[in-house]
Amino acid sequence: MAYFVFAKNLPNIYGTLYRIAENQSDLNNLNIIPSDYKIIEVSQDLFTQVKLNKISIHFYDNNDQINSTNTSVYFKNQQKLDNYLLDIKETIKIFLGGNKNHPQFNRWNDYYNQLINFDTSTVPYRIDVSFEEYLNNLSQPVFNILQLP
């Protein structure tokens, strides 16, 4: 099973999703104290949709139900995609700089290098899917920044 990690004791509040984990091992490797968060087990399908930025999570309710909507992500030109990737690469770079001994360091270092080497000039614009879905459609490794430990 997969997991969503929310701010604790904040049901029905938008923007409380903190991290996502594909499995128990990934959850165990998040840099969190589990008792400080609300952790909700979710289906693999829901996890994948969030991972690929096809769905945006708004909040959880008092019954641990997830409120979400479909997202409409697209990149009309190279500059938009470059800006999007810049933020992701910077966030991963910060993690890598302070977590050289983390069990997922190599995974994120490989993904960082994949993003650094991704040539956005080769993309046929306009992309009508998220970047993560675009990579997935190319059968390339993909992670969502919410998976970052």
Secondary structure as GFF3:
##gff-version 3
##sequence-region A 1 149
A	DSSP	beta_strand	2	7	.	.	.	ID=ss1
A	DSSP	beta_strand	17	21	.	.	.	ID=ss2
A	DSSP	alpha_helix	24	28	.	.	.	ID=ss3
A	DSSP	three_ten_helix	34	36	.	.	.	ID=ss4
A	DSSP	beta_strand	37	42	.	.	.	ID=ss5
A	DSSP	alpha_helix	44	51	.	.	.	ID=ss6
A	DSSP	beta_strand	55	60	.	.	.	ID=ss7
A	DSSP	beta_strand	66	70	.	.	.	ID=ss8
A	DSSP	alpha_helix	78	98	.	.	.	ID=ss9
A	DSSP	alpha_helix	105	117	.	.	.	ID=ss10
A	DSSP	three_ten_helix	120	122	.	.	.	ID=ss11
A	DSSP	alpha_helix	131	137	.	.	.	ID=ss12
A	DSSP	three_ten_helix	145	147	.	.	.	ID=ss13
###
